[in-house]
Amino acid sequence: MSNTTIRVLAQKLGLSIGTVSKALRDSYEISSDTKQKVLALAQQLNYVPNPYASSLRKRRSKTIAVVLPEVADSFFSLAINGIEAVAQEKGYHVLIYLTHESFEKEINILKDFQSGRVDGILLSVSDETSNSDHVKEVIAAGIPVVFFDRICEEIPTATVTTNDFESGYLAAKHLIKCGCKKISYLSMGSHLSIINKRMEGYKKAIADEEKPALKEEVIVCCNEETATKNIIRQLLGTPHRPDGIIASVEKLATPVYEICYELNLRISEDVKLVCFSNLPTATILNPPLTTITQPAFDMGKTAAELLFKSLTKRNFLLKDLHKVIPSELIIRASAFCGISDIK
């Protein structure tokens, strides 16, 4: 049996995987010259298409996959509820796959889908994801992909996100309004566009103040809990500690509370905290947590609706669809400027 794949053909011809796939399917989008080159090389290398995958895709599995980095984060739990609300209405099953923030696992999961196991994919990438070749391959195999929350900007498909830059700006502006003189941004995952956009919003807010004493300070945390606590302990355990913190992801909120308690620092009085979070327990923390709350349910629901349109409507193009649903700053006692601000 030939080991030649579409990817091998694409590499040898210097073409994209999608172009080769379309040429083999005799798509009108591909020129006659390109089709001839692709077909000639495919014959020369004894390329054999996968009829099993093709037949599966034609008869539909009535199943979609949701690929997530984790479910401990309340954002993803709420997003799944939104996705399932649409899938159930359409008579589809939903399979949940977890990458546990591993790029390698993400690659293997998507590779498995090329057999035709699912009709479409909703994807939020891991914080290790550094390139998108594995996503290109599954799209080239004829399986539509919609990104939500964590996206690969270079892939021409639909995305559902929130206003991360504006939210980072708003979080920093609120802490400045509250009188913070030194604001640290706790980052997580240098490859994630959402984290970087929130960080850029934070930096813009600091720069807009034009105060020499107010400088940006980005602290890079990690997925390992003990290491993250040590980083936060080092940050807060010095005389020059920040008096304001923006936590870029939900999992960083608890370590800040724990280290403040350990160091006898009072949240709000000594250190004000704003966190990107959908925690249902935010209101009962001590003190209640000020959050940038994302529209998780609506983002999941919107992503699922776009995916099902691509599955049910002919000539429905995903590549030009980019939905942005705004987040909300909810002020609670962990970062307030006055009694009237508390919700």
N, C-alpha and C positions, 0 to 999 in steps of 0.2 A: 504494500500500500504506500502511496506517495505521502511524504511528510511535508510537502509544500503547502503553505498556508497563504491566505490573502496578505498577511503581513510580510511574508518572504517576497511575494510578487511586488508589493509596494516598495520595499527596500531596494530591490534590484532595479526597479524602473525609476526610482526617485519620485514616486507619486505618493499621495496620501492613501491610507487604507480605504477611506470612503470613496475616493475616485476609482480605485481598482474594483471595489465591490459593485459600484454602479456600472462600470464598464462591463463586468461579467454578467450583469443583469440586463445589458443592452439598454441602459437608461438614455432618454433623450437629452439629459443634461451633459453627456460626455460626447466629445467630438469623435468622428469616425476614425481619425488617425490614432487617437489615444486608445480607442477600443481595439483596433487592429494590433497595436503594440502589446496590449494586455493579453489578448487572446493568443497571440503568437508565443509569448513567454509561458503562458499557462499550459499550452500544448507541449512546448519544449520540456517543461519541468514536470509534466504529468500531473498537473494540479487536478484534484478531484474534490468537488464541493461536498459538504456534509448533508446528505439527503435527509437524515434523521432530524437534524435541526430545522431544515426547511419545512418538512412535513409538520413538525410540531407547531411552528409559527403560523402555518396556514390554518390549522384547525383550532388554535387558541387554547391556552391552558386555563383561562378564566382566573388567573392568579397574577398579582403584582408583587414585587419585592420592595421592601423598605430597608435600605442599608444605612445604619447609624453607627456613630462612634461609641455610644453608650445609651442606657436607659435610666441610669441613676439621676441624670440631669432632668429636672422637672419640665424643661422646655420640650425635650423629645417625647416625654410621656404625653404631654398635652397635644403635641403635633400628631402623634399616632392616633389619638382620638379623632382629630379632624380628618385624617386620612381614611380611617375605618368608616367614618360616617358616610363618606362618598362611595367607598368601595362596596359597602353593604347595599347601598341604594342601586348600584350597578350590577349586583349579583356576583361580585368578585371576592376571592379570598386574598388575604394579606399575609405574606410571609415576612417576618422580622429577622434581619441579619445584623449581628453586632461585630464591628471590627476591633473594638476595644482600643481604639486609637492606633491601630497597627496598619501601616501602608501595605505590608505584605499580605495580611489577611484580606484587606480590601481588594487587592489584585486577584487573589484566589477566588474570592466570592464572585466577582464580576466575570471571571473566566468561566466559572461553572455555569453561569447564566447563558452562555453562548450555545449551550445544547438545546435551548428552547424551553427551559423549565418555567420561565415566566414570560408574560406578554409585555411588561414594562417595568421600569425601575425608578423609584424615588430615592435620591442619594444625597446624603450629607457627609462630606469627606472627613477622614481622620486628620488629626493635627500633624501627622507625619507625611501626608500626601504631598509629594514634591513634583510630580508630573502627571499627565492625564492620558497616557497612551492606552491604559487599560480601559478607560471610558470610551475612547475613540474606537477601540476594537469592538466593544459590545454594541455601540451605535452602528458601526459598519456591518455588523451581523444582522441588522434589521430590528433591533430592540430599542425602543425609545427610552430616553433618560431625561428626567426632570430633576434639577438641583433645588434644594431648599436649605436655607440658613447658611451652611458652609458650601461654597461653590468653587468650581474651577472656571475662572473667567475666560480662559482661552477656548473653551468648548462651545460651539455654536448651537446651544439648545436653551430651553426655557429655564429661567431661574426665579425663585421666590425668596426674597430677602426682606430685611427691615432696614431702616435708615441708620445704619451703624455709625457713620461719620457724624451725623447730626446728634445722635444720642451720646457719643463720646464727648462732643463739644458741650452739650447740655449738662452732662454730669459734672464736668470740670467747672463750668460757669456757676453751677449751683454751689459748689464748694468754695469758689472764690467769693461769691455773694455772702456765704456764711463766715467769711473772714479768715479762711485758711491761707497760710503764708507759704507752706511747702506741701505740694500735692504729689503723691506717688501713684503711678499707674502700674498695677500688677498684670503683667502679660502672660499669655499661655500659648505656645505654638507659633513659631515664626512664619510658618507656611500658610496659616489661615488668614484669608482676606478679611473676615469679619473682625478678627482681633486687631489686625493692622489698621483697618478703617476706624475702629473705635479709638485706637491709639492716635491716629492722625487728627481726629476730632479733638481729643484731649490736648494735643500739642498746639493746635490752632487756637484753642481757648486761652492757653497760657501765653502764647505769642501776642494775641490781641490785647492783652492787658498792658503790655509795654511797661511792666514794672521790673527793674533789674533784679530785685530780690526774689521774684517769683520765677523759678526755673523748672523745666520739665525733669522728671526722674522716672525712667522706665525700669521696672524690676522684672526680670524674666524668671517665672516659676516653672514647675514641671508637673508631670502626672503622678509622681511618687509622693505620697502624703508626708512622710517623714522629712524628705528633702525640702519640700515646700514650706513646712513649718519652720525648719531651720533658716530658710531664706527670710521669712517674715519675722522670725525672732531676731535675726541680725539687723533687719531694717528698723524694728521698733525698739530695740534694746540699746540704742545709742542716744546721747544727748541731742543729736541733730536729727532725731526722728521726724517723719512727716506729721503734720497735724490734719492731713486729709488723705484718704486713700480711695482710688477707684479700682474695684476688682472687675477684671474684664470678663470673667466667667463665674458661674454660680458656685463651683466647687472651691473657690478661693474665699468665700464668705466665712465658712465655719473656722478655718485656720486663723483668720484674723480675730474672730471673737475669742478663740481659745488662747491665742498668744497674748492678747490684751488682758484677759483675765489672769493669766500666768504672771504677767509683768505689772499687775495692779494699775493698768491704764484704763481709764473710763472712756468707753465709746461714746462719742459726741462731745463730751467735755474736753478730753485729751486728744482723741483721734476721731475725726468724722469719717464715716464709711458710706460709699455708694457702690452698689453691686449690680451688674447685669444679671438678673435672676427672675425666675418665675416661681420661686419657692412658695408653696402654700402656707408655710410656717413663718413667713417673713413678719407677719403681724404679731406673733407671740414670742419672738426672740427678745432677749433682754440686752439692750433696748430693741424695739422693732426696727427692722432693716429698711433703709431707703433703697429703692430699686429702680433700675431701668427695666421695665417689664415688657417683654416681647409678645406680640400677638401670635403665640405658638399655635393655638388651635386653628386660627384663620390661615396661618401660613401652611400648615399641613393640609387643610381642606382645599386651599387654592392650588397647591402643587398637585394634589390628586385630581382635581377638576381638569387641569391642563393636560395631565397624562391621559386621562380617559377621552378627552377630545381628540388627542392624537391617535388613539386606538379605534375610535368609532367614526371619525370624519375623514373622508378622503381628501388628500392634498392640504391637510391641516399642518402648517409648518410651526415647529416649536422654536426655531432658532431666533425669531424676532420678538419673543415674548419674555419680558422681564418685569415682574411684579414686585413693587416695593410697598410693604405695609408698615406704617409708622409704629414705633414703640412709644411707651409713656413713662415719664418720670413720676414715680410715686414717692412723695416725701414722707418719711417717718422719722422716728426719734434718733436714729443713728446719724443723721445729718440734717439738722434743721437750723434755720436762722432765727426763728421765733415761734412762739406757741401757735400762732395762726397757720404755720406751715404744716403742722402734724396732721396726718390722716389716720 
